[in-house]
């Protein structure tokens, strides 16, 4: 059942559910809708409680790439297209749902961080 996030325990539980659902390829329409709303609830909590949420999705991606000592090509391999990584970092391409799911899983972060 979808409910507001009131504390860190709720937040961790919501992240676990979002991570599980975003890693699946066989979601029903209802599950996909649930995931979409859950990501928005997570993003709302992060906006209120985490400074990092004040940054754009591209800035967050740049930070994660730098922290993991990756190149743009390395980044592109995550969604399966080496040329996509540098384009994302330059702001020439936008993240879609598929990219967000793969990046969130790879970096072990909430998909909500990549929503602008």
N, C-alpha and C positions, 0 to 999 in steps of 0.2 A: 504494500500500500504506500503510495506516495504521500510524504508529509514534509513539513518544513524541517530544516536543519537548525537545531537549537544549540548544539555544542560540538566539541571535537569528536566525541564518540559517534554522534549522528553523522558527522562529516566523513569520518573514516568508513562507516558502514555504507554511506551513499557512494563514496569513491569505489569501494569494492564491488558494489552492484553495477555501477557504470562501467568499470573496467571489464567485468565479466560479460556484460551485454555487448559492449563495443568490440569484444574479441570474437563474437559469434557471427557467423555468416548466414544463419538460418532464422533470423528474427521475423516474427509475424508483424503485421502492420501495427497491431496493438503494442507489441513490445518495442518496436521502433519509435512509436509515439511516446511511450513511457520513457525511453532513453532520452529522447529529445527534451522532454520536460524536466527530467532528472538533471540533465546537464545544465539547464537554465537555473534550477534550484541550487545546484552546486556553485555555479558562477556567481549567483547572488550572494551566497554565504562568503565566498572567497573575496568578492568585492568589498564586503563589510569587514573582513577579518584579516586579509593578507595584503601586504603592500605590493607584492608582485603583480597582483591583478590590475594594478593601475597602468601597467605597460601594455603595449599593443601585442597582438599575437606574433607579429614579426619580431619584435624586440625579445619576447619570451623565447622564441625559436632561436634567435641569435645567441642568447644567453646559454641555452641548453647545448647548442652546437659547440660553443666556446668551452663550456665546462667539461664537455666530453671529448675535447680535443679532436673534433671532427672537421672535415672539409665540406664544402658545398656538395661535392660528389658523394661523399659518405652519407650526407643527409638524404640525397636523392635516392640512394639505395633502399632506404626504409620504405617509401611508398612504391619502389620498384622502377624508378626512372632517374638515372644519374643526372640528367640535365635539369630535372625539376628542382633539385636542391638549391643550386645557385640562383635560379629564377625566384624561388621563394624568399631567399635571403635578401635579394635585391628589391623585392616588392613587385616584381613583374608578374608574378602569378599569385593567386589566392589559394588558401587552403580550402579543400572541400571536405565533406563528411568522411569520405574514405581516407584521405590524408590524415585528418584529425584523429581518427580511430587508431591508425597505425603508429602515428607519432606518440600519442598518449601511452599506448601500450609499450612502445620501445623505451621511452624515457621514464616510464612509471609515474606519470603525472595525470591529473584530471584532464579529460578532454575539454572541460570548460575553460582551461587556461588559453586555449587556442581560439576561443570565440571572441570576436571583437565587439 
